[in-house]
């Protein structure tokens, strides 16, 4: 009897968690990501460099770091 109740409980919680995940992810998408995208488009910001112009390389050149012990001890 206990085993049947346990399996029924696990099946119920699995279905409930699936529905809960759909609801929470939908709310996240429409209440957080949607307004963020609209706000950045209104302001004119580009959060990702997704320029469609053809380029030779998409690599961003960085200045080389100093290789001293003091620089290695300070990671940020």
PDB file with one MODEL, atoms N, CA, C and O in Angstrom:
MODEL        1
ATOM      1  N   UNK A   1       0.816  -1.199   0.000  1.00  0.00           N
ATOM      2  CA  UNK A   1       0.000   0.000   0.000  1.00  0.00           C
ATOM      3  C   UNK A   1       0.859   1.261   0.000  1.00  0.00           C
ATOM      4  O   UNK A   1       0.567   2.229  -0.703  1.00  0.00           O
ATOM      5  N   UNK A   2       1.932   1.230   0.809  1.00  0.00           N
ATOM      6  CA  UNK A   2       2.813   2.395   0.893  1.00  0.00           C
ATOM      7  C   UNK A   2       3.511   2.656  -0.440  1.00  0.00           C
ATOM      8  O   UNK A   2       3.710   3.804  -0.839  1.00  0.00           O
ATOM      9  N   UNK A   3       3.874   1.583  -1.111  1.00  0.00           N
ATOM     10  CA  UNK A   3       4.574   1.715  -2.390  1.00  0.00           C
ATOM     11  C   UNK A   3       3.665   2.343  -3.451  1.00  0.00           C
ATOM     12  O   UNK A   3       4.115   3.165  -4.249  1.00  0.00           O
ATOM     13  N   UNK A   4       2.403   1.960  -3.456  1.00  0.00           N
ATOM     14  CA  UNK A   4       1.452   2.518  -4.426  1.00  0.00           C
ATOM     15  C   UNK A   4       1.255   4.006  -4.151  1.00  0.00           C
ATOM     16  O   UNK A   4       1.242   4.810  -5.082  1.00  0.00           O
ATOM     17  N   UNK A   5       1.103   4.379  -2.879  1.00  0.00           N
ATOM     18  CA  UNK A   5       0.956   5.787  -2.534  1.00  0.00           C
ATOM     19  C   UNK A   5       2.205   6.584  -2.897  1.00  0.00           C
ATOM     20  O   UNK A   5       2.116   7.710  -3.388  1.00  0.00           O
ATOM     21  N   UNK A   6       3.367   5.989  -2.650  1.00  0.00           N
ATOM     22  CA  UNK A   6       4.621   6.672  -2.963  1.00  0.00           C
ATOM     23  C   UNK A   6       4.744   6.921  -4.474  1.00  0.00           C
ATOM     24  O   UNK A   6       5.123   8.021  -4.878  1.00  0.00           O
ATOM     25  N   UNK A   7       4.442   5.956  -5.289  1.00  0.00           N
ATOM     26  CA  UNK A   7       4.529   6.124  -6.744  1.00  0.00           C
ATOM     27  C   UNK A   7       3.472   7.117  -7.248  1.00  0.00           C
ATOM     28  O   UNK A   7       3.735   7.888  -8.171  1.00  0.00           O
ATOM     29  N   UNK A   8       2.297   7.099  -6.653  1.00  0.00           N
ATOM     30  CA  UNK A   8       1.261   8.066  -7.028  1.00  0.00           C
ATOM     31  C   UNK A   8       1.699   9.483  -6.656  1.00  0.00           C
ATOM     32  O   UNK A   8       1.493  10.425  -7.421  1.00  0.00           O
ATOM     33  N   UNK A   9       2.306   9.625  -5.474  1.00  0.00           N
ATOM     34  CA  UNK A   9       2.798  10.938  -5.048  1.00  0.00           C
ATOM     35  C   UNK A   9       3.899  11.440  -5.968  1.00  0.00           C
ATOM     36  O   UNK A   9       3.913  12.616  -6.332  1.00  0.00           O
ATOM     37  N   UNK A  10       4.824  10.561  -6.350  1.00  0.00           N
ATOM     38  CA  UNK A  10       5.905  10.960  -7.246  1.00  0.00           C
ATOM     39  C   UNK A  10       5.361  11.365  -8.618  1.00  0.00           C
ATOM     40  O   UNK A  10       5.854  12.323  -9.214  1.00  0.00           O
ATOM     41  N   UNK A  11       4.370  10.661  -9.117  1.00  0.00           N
ATOM     42  CA  UNK A  11       3.780  11.012 -10.409  1.00  0.00           C
ATOM     43  C   UNK A  11       3.079  12.369 -10.321  1.00  0.00           C
ATOM     44  O   UNK A  11       3.183  13.183 -11.239  1.00  0.00           O
ATOM     45  N   UNK A  12       2.375  12.608  -9.231  1.00  0.00           N
ATOM     46  CA  UNK A  12       1.691  13.894  -9.056  1.00  0.00           C
ATOM     47  C   UNK A  12       2.706  15.041  -8.982  1.00  0.00           C
ATOM     48  O   UNK A  12       2.533  16.063  -9.646  1.00  0.00           O
ATOM     49  N   UNK A  13       3.752  14.878  -8.186  1.00  0.00           N
ATOM     50  CA  UNK A  13       4.730  15.956  -8.036  1.00  0.00           C
ATOM     51  C   UNK A  13       5.484  16.199  -9.339  1.00  0.00           C
ATOM     52  O   UNK A  13       5.875  17.330  -9.626  1.00  0.00           O
ATOM     53  N   UNK A  14       5.688  15.165 -10.116  1.00  0.00           N
ATOM     54  CA  UNK A  14       6.338  15.343 -11.415  1.00  0.00           C
ATOM     55  C   UNK A  14       5.469  16.201 -12.342  1.00  0.00           C
ATOM     56  O   UNK A  14       5.972  17.123 -12.984  1.00  0.00           O
ATOM     57  N   UNK A  15       4.181  15.901 -12.413  1.00  0.00           N
ATOM     58  CA  UNK A  15       3.271  16.700 -13.252  1.00  0.00           C
ATOM     59  C   UNK A  15       3.181  18.128 -12.728  1.00  0.00           C
ATOM     60  O   UNK A  15       3.192  19.077 -13.513  1.00  0.00           O
ATOM     61  N   UNK A  16       3.092  18.287 -11.427  1.00  0.00           N
ATOM     62  CA  UNK A  16       2.992  19.621 -10.840  1.00  0.00           C
ATOM     63  C   UNK A  16       4.252  20.435 -11.104  1.00  0.00           C
ATOM     64  O   UNK A  16       4.161  21.628 -11.390  1.00  0.00           O
ATOM     65  N   UNK A  17       5.409  19.821 -11.014  1.00  0.00           N
ATOM     66  CA  UNK A  17       6.652  20.548 -11.263  1.00  0.00           C
ATOM     67  C   UNK A  17       6.794  20.913 -12.739  1.00  0.00           C
ATOM     68  O   UNK A  17       7.350  21.963 -13.059  1.00  0.00           O
ATOM     69  N   UNK A  18       6.304  20.070 -13.637  1.00  0.00           N
ATOM     70  CA  UNK A  18       6.330  20.411 -15.060  1.00  0.00           C
ATOM     71  C   UNK A  18       5.468  21.637 -15.336  1.00  0.00           C
ATOM     72  O   UNK A  18       5.900  22.539 -16.054  1.00  0.00           O
ATOM     73  N   UNK A  19       4.265  21.691 -14.784  1.00  0.00           N
ATOM     74  CA  UNK A  19       3.395  22.848 -14.966  1.00  0.00           C
ATOM     75  C   UNK A  19       4.004  24.102 -14.333  1.00  0.00           C
ATOM     76  O   UNK A  19       3.941  25.191 -14.903  1.00  0.00           O
ATOM     77  N   UNK A  20       4.586  23.935 -13.160  1.00  0.00           N
ATOM     78  CA  UNK A  20       5.190  25.063 -12.465  1.00  0.00           C
ATOM     79  C   UNK A  20       6.362  25.624 -13.272  1.00  0.00           C
ATOM     80  O   UNK A  20       6.524  26.841 -13.354  1.00  0.00           O
ATOM     81  N   UNK A  21       7.165  24.772 -13.855  1.00  0.00           N
ATOM     82  CA  UNK A  21       8.292  25.229 -14.659  1.00  0.00           C
ATOM     83  C   UNK A  21       7.814  26.003 -15.880  1.00  0.00           C
ATOM     84  O   UNK A  21       8.402  27.026 -16.232  1.00  0.00           O
ATOM     85  N   UNK A  22       6.766  25.533 -16.522  1.00  0.00           N
ATOM     86  CA  UNK A  22       6.230  26.241 -17.693  1.00  0.00           C
ATOM     87  C   UNK A  22       5.730  27.617 -17.283  1.00  0.00           C
ATOM     88  O   UNK A  22       6.000  28.599 -17.974  1.00  0.00           O
ATOM     89  N   UNK A  23       5.015  27.704 -16.185  1.00  0.00           N
ATOM     90  CA  UNK A  23       4.468  28.989 -15.732  1.00  0.00           C
ATOM     91  C   UNK A  23       5.594  29.946 -15.360  1.00  0.00           C
ATOM     92  O   UNK A  23       5.577  31.106 -15.773  1.00  0.00           O
ATOM     93  N   UNK A  24       6.561  29.483 -14.596  1.00  0.00           N
ATOM     94  CA  UNK A  24       7.652  30.362 -14.166  1.00  0.00           C
ATOM     95  C   UNK A  24       8.516  30.827 -15.335  1.00  0.00           C
ATOM     96  O   UNK A  24       8.900  31.996 -15.387  1.00  0.00           O
ATOM     97  N   UNK A  25       8.824  29.948 -16.259  1.00  0.00           N
ATOM     98  CA  UNK A  25       9.634  30.352 -17.406  1.00  0.00           C
ATOM     99  C   UNK A  25       8.872  31.300 -18.322  1.00  0.00           C
ATOM    100  O   UNK A  25       9.470  32.203 -18.908  1.00  0.00           O
ATOM    101  N   UNK A  26       7.566  31.112 -18.454  1.00  0.00           N
ATOM    102  CA  UNK A  26       6.760  32.033 -19.250  1.00  0.00           C
ATOM    103  C   UNK A  26       6.732  33.407 -18.602  1.00  0.00           C
ATOM    104  O   UNK A  26       6.871  34.418 -19.291  1.00  0.00           O
ATOM    105  N   UNK A  27       6.554  33.458 -17.295  1.00  0.00           N
ATOM    106  CA  UNK A  27       6.584  34.739 -16.591  1.00  0.00           C
ATOM    107  C   UNK A  27       7.939  35.412 -16.719  1.00  0.00           C
ATOM    108  O   UNK A  27       8.013  36.623 -16.928  1.00  0.00           O
ATOM    109  N   UNK A  28       9.003  34.645 -16.596  1.00  0.00           N
ATOM    110  CA  UNK A  28      10.347  35.201 -16.753  1.00  0.00           C
ATOM    111  C   UNK A  28      10.517  35.792 -18.140  1.00  0.00           C
ATOM    112  O   UNK A  28      11.068  36.883 -18.284  1.00  0.00           O
ATOM    113  N   UNK A  29      10.055  35.095 -19.152  1.00  0.00           N
ATOM    114  CA  UNK A  29      10.217  35.554 -20.514  1.00  0.00           C
ATOM    115  C   UNK A  29       9.447  36.846 -20.757  1.00  0.00           C
ATOM    116  O   UNK A  29       9.999  37.798 -21.309  1.00  0.00           O
ATOM    117  N   UNK A  30       8.187  36.893 -20.355  1.00  0.00           N
ATOM    118  CA  UNK A  30       7.356  38.053 -20.664  1.00  0.00           C
ATOM    119  C   UNK A  30       7.534  39.211 -19.686  1.00  0.00           C
ATOM    120  O   UNK A  30       7.290  40.359 -20.059  1.00  0.00           O
ATOM    121  N   UNK A  31       7.950  38.949 -18.453  1.00  0.00           N
ATOM    122  CA  UNK A  31       8.064  40.022 -17.463  1.00  0.00           C
ATOM    123  C   UNK A  31       9.487  40.550 -17.296  1.00  0.00           C
ATOM    124  O   UNK A  31       9.668  41.658 -16.790  1.00  0.00           O
ATOM    125  N   UNK A  32      10.487  39.799 -17.703  1.00  0.00           N
ATOM    126  CA  UNK A  32      11.868  40.250 -17.546  1.00  0.00           C
ATOM    127  C   UNK A  32      12.539  40.445 -18.900  1.00  0.00           C
ATOM    128  O   UNK A  32      13.020  41.537 -19.204  1.00  0.00           O
ATOM    129  N   UNK A  33      12.574  39.406 -19.704  1.00  0.00           N
ATOM    130  CA  UNK A  33      13.299  39.494 -20.965  1.00  0.00           C
ATOM    131  C   UNK A  33      12.613  40.403 -21.977  1.00  0.00           C
ATOM    132  O   UNK A  33      13.284  41.161 -22.678  1.00  0.00           O
ATOM    133  N   UNK A  34      11.312  40.340 -22.062  1.00  0.00           N
ATOM    134  CA  UNK A  34      10.588  41.177 -23.016  1.00  0.00           C
ATOM    135  C   UNK A  34      10.785  42.665 -22.766  1.00  0.00           C
ATOM    136  O   UNK A  34      11.184  43.380 -23.686  1.00  0.00           O
ATOM    137  N   UNK A  35      10.521  43.165 -21.550  1.00  0.00           N
ATOM    138  CA  UNK A  35      10.747  44.590 -21.290  1.00  0.00           C
ATOM    139  C   UNK A  35      12.215  45.005 -21.439  1.00  0.00           C
ATOM    140  O   UNK A  35      12.497  46.136 -21.835  1.00  0.00           O
ATOM    141  N   UNK A  36      13.144  44.106 -21.126  1.00  0.00           N
ATOM    142  CA  UNK A  36      14.561  44.426 -21.297  1.00  0.00           C
ATOM    143  C   UNK A  36      14.883  44.644 -22.759  1.00  0.00           C
ATOM    144  O   UNK A  36      15.571  45.605 -23.104  1.00  0.00           O
ATOM    145  N   UNK A  37      14.400  43.775 -23.618  1.00  0.00           N
ATOM    146  CA  UNK A  37      14.644  43.917 -25.056  1.00  0.00           C
ATOM    147  C   UNK A  37      13.999  45.190 -25.578  1.00  0.00           C
ATOM    148  O   UNK A  37      14.623  45.938 -26.331  1.00  0.00           O
ATOM    149  N   UNK A  38      12.758  45.444 -25.188  1.00  0.00           N
ATOM    150  CA  UNK A  38      12.083  46.656 -25.640  1.00  0.00           C
ATOM    151  C   UNK A  38      12.809  47.912 -25.164  1.00  0.00           C
ATOM    152  O   UNK A  38      12.953  48.874 -25.920  1.00  0.00           O
ATOM    153  N   UNK A  39      13.263  47.903 -23.923  1.00  0.00           N
ATOM    154  CA  UNK A  39      13.995  49.056 -23.385  1.00  0.00           C
ATOM    155  C   UNK A  39      15.301  49.308 -24.099  1.00  0.00           C
ATOM    156  O   UNK A  39      15.627  50.453 -24.411  1.00  0.00           O
ATOM    157  N   UNK A  40      16.052  48.259 -24.361  1.00  0.00           N
ATOM    158  CA  UNK A  40      17.332  48.445 -25.051  1.00  0.00           C
ATOM    159  C   UNK A  40      17.126  48.888 -26.488  1.00  0.00           C
ATOM    160  O   UNK A  40      17.929  49.662 -27.010  1.00  0.00           O
ATOM    161  N   UNK A  41      16.076  48.421 -27.137  1.00  0.00           N
ATOM    162  CA  UNK A  41      15.800  48.864 -28.510  1.00  0.00           C
ATOM    163  C   UNK A  41      15.357  50.319 -28.542  1.00  0.00           C
ATOM    164  O   UNK A  41      15.727  51.056 -29.456  1.00  0.00           O
ATOM    165  N   UNK A  42      14.565  50.747 -27.550  1.00  0.00           N
ATOM    166  CA  UNK A  42      14.138  52.138 -27.499  1.00  0.00           C
ATOM    167  C   UNK A  42      15.317  53.080 -27.258  1.00  0.00           C
ATOM    168  O   UNK A  42      15.373  54.173 -27.821  1.00  0.00           O
ATOM    169  N   UNK A  43      16.262  52.645 -26.413  1.00  0.00           N
ATOM    170  CA  UNK A  43      17.428  53.461 -26.105  1.00  0.00           C
ATOM    171  C   UNK A  43      18.461  53.383 -27.229  1.00  0.00           C
ATOM    172  O   UNK A  43      19.251  54.309 -27.409  1.00  0.00           O
ATOM    173  N   UNK A  44      18.460  52.297 -27.975  1.00  0.00           N
ATOM    174  CA  UNK A  44      19.406  52.136 -29.069  1.00  0.00           C
ATOM    175  C   UNK A  44      20.649  51.346 -28.705  1.00  0.00           C
ATOM    176  O   UNK A  44      21.640  51.384 -29.434  1.00  0.00           O
ATOM    177  N   UNK A  45      20.612  50.637 -27.601  1.00  0.00           N
ATOM    178  CA  UNK A  45      21.767  49.830 -27.195  1.00  0.00           C
ATOM    179  C   UNK A  45      21.810  48.514 -27.965  1.00  0.00           C
ATOM    180  O   UNK A  45      20.777  47.971 -28.358  1.00  0.00           O
ATOM    181  N   UNK A  46      23.022  48.017 -28.171  1.00  0.00           N
ATOM    182  CA  UNK A  46      23.204  46.699 -28.768  1.00  0.00           C
ATOM    183  C   UNK A  46      23.991  45.867 -27.760  1.00  0.00           C
ATOM    184  O   UNK A  46      25.187  46.079 -27.560  1.00  0.00           O
ATOM    185  N   UNK A  47      23.305  44.923 -27.135  1.00  0.00           N
ATOM    186  CA  UNK A  47      23.951  44.122 -26.099  1.00  0.00           C
ATOM    187  C   UNK A  47      24.865  43.052 -26.678  1.00  0.00           C
ATOM    188  O   UNK A  47      25.823  42.637 -26.026  1.00  0.00           O
ATOM    189  N   UNK A  48      24.581  42.606 -27.887  1.00  0.00           N
ATOM    190  CA  UNK A  48      25.429  41.630 -28.563  1.00  0.00           C
ATOM    191  C   UNK A  48      25.950  42.234 -29.853  1.00  0.00           C
ATOM    192  O   UNK A  48      25.253  43.006 -30.511  1.00  0.00           O
ATOM    193  N   UNK A  49      27.164  41.887 -30.209  1.00  0.00           N
ATOM    194  CA  UNK A  49      27.742  42.377 -31.454  1.00  0.00           C
ATOM    195  C   UNK A  49      27.323  41.433 -32.578  1.00  0.00           C
ATOM    196  O   UNK A  49      28.081  40.553 -32.986  1.00  0.00           O
ATOM    197  N   UNK A  50      26.106  41.634 -33.068  1.00  0.00           N
ATOM    198  CA  UNK A  50      25.584  40.780 -34.126  1.00  0.00           C
ATOM    199  C   UNK A  50      25.470  41.564 -35.429  1.00  0.00           C
ATOM    200  O   UNK A  50      24.454  41.499 -36.120  1.00  0.00           O
ATOM    201  N   UNK A  51      26.509  42.294 -35.748  1.00  0.00           N
ATOM    202  CA  UNK A  51      26.526  43.097 -36.956  1.00  0.00           C
ATOM    203  C   UNK A  51      26.508  42.178 -38.168  1.00  0.00           C
ATOM    204  O   UNK A  51      27.247  41.194 -38.213  1.00  0.00           O
ATOM    205  N   UNK A  52      25.672  42.489 -39.146  1.00  0.00           N
ATOM    206  CA  UNK A  52      25.509  41.627 -40.320  1.00  0.00           C
ATOM    207  C   UNK A  52      26.511  41.937 -41.425  1.00  0.00           C
ATOM    208  O   UNK A  52      26.593  41.191 -42.400  1.00  0.00           O
ATOM    209  N   UNK A  53      27.270  43.016 -41.297  1.00  0.00           N
ATOM    210  CA  UNK A  53      28.258  43.322 -42.324  1.00  0.00           C
ATOM    211  C   UNK A  53      29.355  42.266 -42.323  1.00  0.00           C
ATOM    212  O   UNK A  53      29.805  41.838 -41.259  1.00  0.00           O
ATOM    213  N   UNK A  54      29.784  41.848 -43.496  1.00  0.00           N
ATOM    214  CA  UNK A  54      30.864  40.850 -43.539  1.00  0.00           C
ATOM    215  C   UNK A  54      32.177  41.457 -43.048  1.00  0.00           C
ATOM    216  O   UNK A  54      32.533  42.580 -43.405  1.00  0.00           O
ATOM    217  N   UNK A  55      32.871  40.702 -42.239  1.00  0.00           N
ATOM    218  CA  UNK A  55      34.163  41.124 -41.702  1.00  0.00           C
ATOM    219  C   UNK A  55      35.179  40.023 -41.948  1.00  0.00           C
ATOM    220  O   UNK A  55      34.834  38.856 -42.138  1.00  0.00           O
ATOM    221  N   UNK A  56      36.431  40.426 -41.940  1.00  0.00           N
ATOM    222  CA  UNK A  56      37.491  39.430 -42.096  1.00  0.00           C
ATOM    223  C   UNK A  56      37.539  38.514 -40.873  1.00  0.00           C
ATOM    224  O   UNK A  56      37.706  37.300 -40.998  1.00  0.00           O
ATOM    225  N   UNK A  57      37.389  39.118 -39.681  1.00  0.00           N
ATOM    226  CA  UNK A  57      37.438  38.340 -38.455  1.00  0.00           C
ATOM    227  C   UNK A  57      36.561  39.008 -37.409  1.00  0.00           C
ATOM    228  O   UNK A  57      36.412  40.230 -37.395  1.00  0.00           O
ATOM    229  N   UNK A  58      35.986  38.201 -36.541  1.00  0.00           N
ATOM    230  CA  UNK A  58      35.184  38.725 -35.448  1.00  0.00           C
ATOM    231  C   UNK A  58      35.982  38.759 -34.146  1.00  0.00           C
ATOM    232  O   UNK A  58      35.421  39.001 -33.077  1.00  0.00           O
ATOM    233  N   UNK A  59      37.267  38.520 -34.235  1.00  0.00           N
ATOM    234  CA  UNK A  59      38.137  38.524 -33.078  1.00  0.00           C
ATOM    235  C   UNK A  59      38.316  39.947 -32.578  1.00  0.00           C
ATOM    236  O   UNK A  59      38.512  40.861 -33.378  1.00  0.00           O
ATOM    237  N   UNK A  60      38.251  40.148 -31.267  1.00  0.00           N
ATOM    238  CA  UNK A  60      38.458  41.470 -30.668  1.00  0.00           C
ATOM    239  C   UNK A  60      39.883  41.508 -30.139  1.00  0.00           C
ATOM    240  O   UNK A  60      40.252  40.720 -29.269  1.00  0.00           O
ATOM    241  N   UNK A  61      40.679  42.426 -30.667  1.00  0.00           N
ATOM    242  CA  UNK A  61      42.083  42.534 -30.252  1.00  0.00           C
ATOM    243  C   UNK A  61      42.167  43.116 -28.843  1.00  0.00           C
ATOM    244  O   UNK A  61      41.495  44.100 -28.533  1.00  0.00           O
ATOM    245  N   UNK A  62      42.978  42.518 -28.005  1.00  0.00           N
ATOM    246  CA  UNK A  62      43.205  42.983 -26.637  1.00  0.00           C
ATOM    247  C   UNK A  62      44.686  43.266 -26.450  1.00  0.00           C
ATOM    248  O   UNK A  62      45.545  42.652 -27.083  1.00  0.00           O
ATOM    249  N   UNK A  63      44.958  44.209 -25.568  1.00  0.00           N
ATOM    250  CA  UNK A  63      46.347  44.509 -25.246  1.00  0.00           C
ATOM    251  C   UNK A  63      46.914  43.382 -24.394  1.00  0.00           C
ATOM    252  O   UNK A  63      46.220  42.857 -23.523  1.00  0.00           O
ATOM    253  N   UNK A  64      48.166  43.002 -24.634  1.00  0.00           N
ATOM    254  CA  UNK A  64      48.753  41.927 -23.807  1.00  0.00           C
ATOM    255  C   UNK A  64      48.931  42.389 -22.363  1.00  0.00           C
ATOM    256  O   UNK A  64      49.215  43.557 -22.096  1.00  0.00           O
ATOM    257  N   UNK A  65      48.761  41.458 -21.455  1.00  0.00           N
ATOM    258  CA  UNK A  65      48.920  41.747 -20.038  1.00  0.00           C
ATOM    259  C   UNK A  65      50.387  41.678 -19.643  1.00  0.00           C
ATOM    260  O   UNK A  65      51.185  40.968 -20.254  1.00  0.00           O
ATOM    261  N   UNK A  66      50.717  42.432 -18.608  1.00  0.00           N
ATOM    262  CA  UNK A  66      52.071  42.362 -18.069  1.00  0.00           C
ATOM    263  C   UNK A  66      52.239  41.024 -17.353  1.00  0.00           C
ATOM    264  O   UNK A  66      51.331  40.566 -16.659  1.00  0.00           O
ATOM    265  N   UNK A  67      53.364  40.423 -17.519  1.00  0.00           N
ATOM    266  CA  UNK A  67      53.610  39.110 -16.910  1.00  0.00           C
ATOM    267  C   UNK A  67      54.476  39.257 -15.666  1.00  0.00           C
ATOM    268  O   UNK A  67      55.543  38.651 -15.571  1.00  0.00           O
ATOM    269  N   UNK A  68      54.022  40.053 -14.726  1.00  0.00           N
ATOM    270  CA  UNK A  68      54.747  40.201 -13.474  1.00  0.00           C
ATOM    271  C   UNK A  68      53.997  39.468 -12.369  1.00  0.00           C
ATOM    272  O   UNK A  68      52.811  39.169 -12.506  1.00  0.00           O
ATOM    273  N   UNK A  69      54.676  39.190 -11.306  1.00  0.00           N
ATOM    274  CA  UNK A  69      54.070  38.495 -10.180  1.00  0.00           C
ATOM    275  C   UNK A  69      52.961  39.334  -9.557  1.00  0.00           C
ATOM    276  O   UNK A  69      51.945  38.793  -9.120  1.00  0.00           O
ATOM    277  N   UNK A  70      53.145  40.634  -9.515  1.00  0.00           N
ATOM    278  CA  UNK A  70      52.128  41.514  -8.940  1.00  0.00           C
ATOM    279  C   UNK A  70      50.835  41.465  -9.770  1.00  0.00           C
ATOM    280  O   UNK A  70      49.742  41.486  -9.204  1.00  0.00           O
ATOM    281  N   UNK A  71      50.947  41.403 -11.079  1.00  0.00           N
ATOM    282  CA  UNK A  71      49.763  41.306 -11.928  1.00  0.00           C
ATOM    283  C   UNK A  71      49.068  39.965 -11.761  1.00  0.00           C
ATOM    284  O   UNK A  71      47.839  39.905 -11.794  1.00  0.00           O
ATOM    285  N   UNK A  72      49.818  38.897 -11.585  1.00  0.00           N
ATOM    286  CA  UNK A  72      49.215  37.575 -11.418  1.00  0.00           C
ATOM    287  C   UNK A  72      48.533  37.422 -10.067  1.00  0.00           C
ATOM    288  O   UNK A  72      47.597  36.631  -9.945  1.00  0.00           O
ATOM    289  N   UNK A  73      48.968  38.148  -9.058  1.00  0.00           N
ATOM    290  CA  UNK A  73      48.347  38.073  -7.742  1.00  0.00           C
ATOM    291  C   UNK A  73      47.046  38.857  -7.699  1.00  0.00           C
ATOM    292  O   UNK A  73      46.228  38.630  -6.809  1.00  0.00           O
ATOM    293  N   UNK A  74      46.833  39.771  -8.634  1.00  0.00           N
ATOM    294  CA  UNK A  74      45.618  40.580  -8.660  1.00  0.00           C
ATOM    295  C   UNK A  74      44.791  40.144  -9.874  1.00  0.00           C
ATOM    296  O   UNK A  74      45.020  40.643 -10.976  1.00  0.00           O
ATOM    297  N   UNK A  75      43.819  39.210  -9.695  1.00  0.00           N
ATOM    298  CA  UNK A  75      43.107  38.653 -10.852  1.00  0.00           C
ATOM    299  C   UNK A  75      42.119  39.622 -11.505  1.00  0.00           C
ATOM    300  O   UNK A  75      41.816  39.477 -12.690  1.00  0.00           O
ATOM    301  N   UNK A  76      41.615  40.600 -10.765  1.00  0.00           N
ATOM    302  CA  UNK A  76      40.602  41.504 -11.347  1.00  0.00           C
ATOM    303  C   UNK A  76      40.993  42.938 -11.156  1.00  0.00           C
ATOM    304  O   UNK A  76      40.266  43.838 -11.579  1.00  0.00           O
TER     305      UNK A  76
ENDMDL
END
